[in-house]
């Protein structure tokens, strides 16, 4: 103890410039003067990594910045950069690989990570070889040895938490049930709709409205027969309809809600997995959603994420008997007197023609600049409907997403709620400023501001 105390004192006083320690000073030590950290040992523990990093993050009047020299990437081939970057980025919508390629646009305001070209190439090669990009046999092998290696019970939640994975890292390979069967840790099963339901489980993973997920699990976990389903409130039936359009991968096979739920239950392994997945999503949701008073029956929650099919089925426009593909970014539901504006912030020429590269961005957390289709004039019936929507008792709902696709999967939209016309300029197209009833979530606001600046 005396030697350690003297070493700390000498470092603070500048008598020595470096201390080399092994499993010491990870926590409980306060030396604000530290301005350089060298990582010389590998660790797969996120806690240890952040504790070591934190030794240099204390503010001091003589320290302008912290320099970190990380040598561990060269130490062994199994070092996983993706785990470290995910710890910094959190659970965003973009993959770590995309973040690196685009210079980490999703970092909080004021934070920057700069990588030299050679370093970026090295890290990207490492990530492509990591577990999340590995082939299915490697993932199955990790599942088979999980309990022996970790001492933890094998569950989907424990597995992704231990390996710092996202749910999509699992479901883009297969269902969790099938992977466990291939790993020999559960009995084999035979379900007639396994292919489409496995894709549907992946498609459902974006759901983040905890109240809706809790309600959904309650209904699906019960022993309701068809008669009970018919007696459910209309809003709950619409919520189940949204679930069916996700889990059946946009192609529900039945002509009614009862038929589609029964068909799902005829696949017991994947039905049980769907219920477990709903519970997991509810527990892990970090999104604060708002229950809105709609002028009609609708289960949507403000600031929750939905696919276009979930939105349209939740509004009872898309039904089991009327399955219509809608590709345009605007839809007017005359029966509900409601305009739906589907907005993709990050537009690229690869996905959009020059006439659809609209200028859509937040002016602040409460106002949004939106550009209409190029053929819409301010004197047209559509333009007049936008301008006078309050007088006409029409509603305008905004749905926003950062980009069109990630990992070949369509990105869901954030429902940012109802909007009120403030002003417009121009014609063909019209540039309209909308007043939002609910302030935009901070992360989405930062993204739209960054894209607008770019």
N, C-alpha and C positions, 0 to 999 in steps of 0.2 A: 504493500500500500504506500509506503514511504517513497519508493522509487517511482511509482506511478504519479503520485502527487507532485514530486519534484519535476518529472517530465512535463506534466501539464503546465506547471509554473514557468519552466524554461521556454515552452512553446509560446505562451502568452507574452512573455517578456522579450521574445525575439532572440533568445540565447541559442535556440535550435530552430531550424526551419521546417523539419519534418518529424513526425512520429509514425513509425510503422508498427501496427498493432494487429493481433490475430484474436478475433472474438472479444475484443475489448472496446469500450466506448461506443458501442452501437446505440446505447440509450443512457439517459440519466447523467449525461455530461454536458456542460454548457461552456463552450469556448467560442464566443461570437467572432473572435479575430480570425478564425479559420477561413482562408480565401481560396484554398485548393484542396480537392479530394482526388485521390487516386484509388480506383477499384482494382484490386489485385487478386481477388478471390471470387470464384463463381458461387452464386447462390440462386436457387429457384424459389426462395421465399420472398414474396412481395413485401412482407413486413420487415424483414432484415434489410432488404434493398432500400426501402424508404427510410428506415432508421439511419442507415449509413449516409444516405444522401442528406438527411436532415441535419447532420452534424455541421454542415457548411452553410445552412440556409438562415442562420441567425444574422440579424442586421448589426452592423458596427460602423461607427463614424469614419474609420480608416479603410473601409472595404466598399468598393464600388460594385463589385460583381463576384460571383463564385465561378472558379474554373474547375471543371470536372474532366479528368483523364481516365477513360475506361479502357483497360487493357484486356478485359475478360473475353471480349469477342474473339480474340486471337487464341484464347487458351484451349478451347476444345470445340469440336464441331457441333456438339449438342446444345451449345449456348443458343438460347432463343431470344432474339431481339424483339420479336413480336410481343412477347409477354411484357417486356419493359415499356415499350411504347404504348401498349394498351393501358398500362397503369397510369400513364400521363394523360392519355386522351379520354379515358372513360368509355362509357357505352354509347358511342356515337353511331351515326347512320353509315358512315364511310368505313371501309376497311383500312387497316394500318398501311397496307401497300399503297392505296390511293392517297392517303394522307402524306406519305413520304414523297410520292411523285409530284404532288401539288404543293409542297413546302408547308405542310401542316396548317391548312386553313381553319381547322376547327378548334385550335387552341384558344383558351380564354383571351380576352382583350389584353394587350400588353405583353403577351408571352410569345417568344420566337424560338424556333429550332432551325438552325442553319447547318446544312450538311454539304461538304465538298462532293464533287461529282463521283470521285473514286469511292469515298466512304458510302455515299448513297447506293452505288452499284453493289458494294460488298454487303450492305445490310439487306437490300432487296433480294439478293441471291440467298442469303441466310433465311429470310422469311419464306421464300418459295419452297425451301426444303424443310420447313418446320412442320409440326404436327398438323396444324390447321390446313396446310396445303398438301399433306401427305396422302397417299392412296388409302383405300379402305382397309387393306390388310394391316397396315401399321396402326390405324385407329382401333381395329378389332383386337389387336394384340395388347394395346394399352388397357382396353376394357377387361380383357381376360386376366391380366395381372394386377388390376387396380387394388383390390382388397389386400392382397399379399404385400404390395409395395407401400401402401399408404396406411393400412390399418383402419381405413374408413369403410363404411357400408357403401356398396355400389349403388348409387342412384344417379339419375341424370344431373341433378343439381350438384351433388358432390363431385361428380366427374368434371363438369365444365368449370366449376370453381377451382378445383385443384390444378387443372391444366390451363387456367386462364383462357377458356374458350368462350365463344358466343354460341347461342343455340343454332345459328345457321351453319356453324362449322360441323355440327352433327347432322342436321337435317338435309344439307345439300349432298350428303353421302347416302343416307337412308333413314328409316325410322329408328328410334332408339331401341325399340323392341327387336327389330331385325338384327341390328348390330350386336345386341346382347346374345341373340340366338347364335349368330356366327361365332361369337366369342366362347360359346359353350357354357354360359352362365345362366341360361334360362331354357326351358323346353321349347322345342320348335312349335310353330303354329301355322295354320293355313287359313288365310282370309281371302275371300273372292275379290275384294277391291283393294288389295294391298298397294298396288302401283299408284293409283290415283290418290288414295288417302295418305300415302307417305309424302307425296308432293303437297297435299293439302295441309298437312301438319307444318311443313316448312312455311307455307303461305300464311298460316295463321299466327306465326311467331311475333309479328309486329304489334299485336294487340297490347295496349298499355293502359286501358281504362280499368282500374282495379274494381270499382263498383260494378261495372258490367261483367267483368270476369267472375266475380264472386256470385252474382246472380245466375250467370250461365252455368257455373258448376253446380249450384244448388238445384237447378232444374234438371240438369243431365244426370246428377247423382241419385235422384229419387227413383222411385219405382212407378213413375207415371205411365199410365196406359194412354192410348190414343184419345180416350174420352177426356182424360185430365188435360192433355195437351190442348184439346179444343176449348177447354174452359179457361185457359190462361188469358191474362189481359193482353190486349192487342199489342202493347209495347213490348211485352216479353216474347210474344210470337214473332214480332219483327226482329228482335235480338237473336232468336233462334234461327230465323231465316238468314240473317247476316252470317251467322256461324256456318250454316249449311253451304252458302256460296263460297266460303273460305275453305272449309274442310273437304268439299267435293271439287276443289280446284276450279271453281267457276262453272262447273257442269253438274249440278245436282241431278241425279238420275230419275227421281220421283216427280210426280205431278202435285204433290202436297207436302206440307211440313211433316205430317205424320209418316208418310212413306219414306222420306229422306232420313228421319231420325231412326226409324225401324231398320232401314238398310244399313245405317252406321252401326247399330247394335248387333247386326249379323256379322260384324267384323270385331269380335270381342276384344282381341289383343290391342287393336288400334283404337277402339272406342275407349278402353281403359287408359291407354296412353294419352289420348286427347284430353280426358278429364284431368289426369295428372299434370299435363302441360298447362292447362288452364289455371290450375292451382299455383304452379311455379311462376307463371307470368304475373298472376295477381300479387304474389309475395315480392317479386322483384321489381315491380313497377315503381318508378321514381317520378312519374308524371302526375302533377296536380290537375285534375280535370274538373269541369264545372257542369253541373246539371242545368240545362237550359229549359226555360218555359216556352216550348214550341206552340204555335197556333194550331198545330195538328199533332197527331200521334207520331212520335219519332224517338228512337232510343239513343241517338247520337249524343256523345259528350263533347263539349268544347275542349280543345287542346289534346284530344285523343287522336290516335292514328288509325286510318281506315284506307282500304283499297277502294277503287272506284266502284267495284261491284258491291262491296259492303255498304257504301254510301247510298247507292241507288236502291238496293234491296231494303235498307233501313228506312228509306223514304217511300217504300212500297211501290216504286216505279218498276223495279226489276223483280219479277215473281217467278215461281217455278213453272208457270204456264206461259210466261212472256219473258224469255231470255233474249235480250237485245244487246248487241255490242255497240258501245258508244265510244268513239275515239276523239271527238272534238273536245276542246278545253272549256266549252260553255254548253250548258244545258238548261233550258227553261222548262220547268214542270208546270204546265198550265193548270192542272187540277189543284195544285198546292199554291199556285201563284208565287212561285219561288224560282229565282235564278241561282244556278250552281256555277261558280267560277273555279275551275280546276287549274291551278297555277304551278308551273315548274320553274323554279328560280334559275337553275343553271342550265341554260339552253345552249346547245351546240349545233353547228351546221350539219353534223352527222345525223341528228335526230329531228331537226326542224328545218323547214324551208325558210328562205329569207322573208317571206310574208308572214311567218308565224314566230319570228324572233322578237317577241314582245318585250317591252320594258316594264317589268314588274318588280317592285321592291318596296320595303317599308321606309317611310319617311321618318317615323319614330315608332315607339311601341304601340301607339294608338291610331296611327293613320297609315294607309297603304296606297301606293301609287300603282295603278293597274291600267294596262292598255288593251283596248278591245280588239276584235278581229279587224283586219285591214279594210274590210268592206263596210264596216258599221259607221254610219254618219250620225251626227247629233240630231238630225231631223228625221231619221228613220224611226219606224215603230219600236225597234229594239233600243235605239239610243234614247228615245223618249221614255221608254219603260225604265231604263236605268236612272235617268234624271229625276223622274217623277214617281219613283217606286213607292215612296211613303204616301203620296196622294192617292195612288192607285191601289194601295194596300198590298203591294208586292213585297217579297222578302228577297234579300241577297245574302247568300252564304259563301264564304271564302274557304277554299281548301288549298293548302300550300305544301309543296315538297321541295327539297333541295335539288334533286336530280331524278332522272327518269328511271334508271335501273342501277342495281348493284348486284354483281355476281349473277347476271342473267335473270334476276328476279325484279319484277316491277316494284318500285318503291311506293309505300303508302303515302297518303296525304295527311297533314296535320289539319284538323278542322279548327280554324282560328275564329270561327263564330260568325254571327250576323254582322252586316256592315250597313252603314247609312251614307248616302251620297252627300258629299261636301261641295265639290266643284269639278269642272272638267275644262279641258282645252283641246283644240284641234278637232278634226273630223276625218274619218277614214284613214287611220283609226282615231278613236277618241282616247284621250288620256284622262282617266278619272281618279280622283282622290277619294278614298272611302274612309269613313270614321268607324273604327272597330269598337264593338261593345265591350270586348274583353281584351286587355293588353296582351300583346304577343309574348310567348315564352322567351326568356332571355337568349337561349341558345339559338332559336330560330331567328330572332331579331338580329343577332350578330351575323348569322349566315347571310341573311338577305342584305344587310348593310355592306358586308364584305364583297358580295357579288355585284352590288350596285356600284361600288367604288371601282371594282375591276372593269 
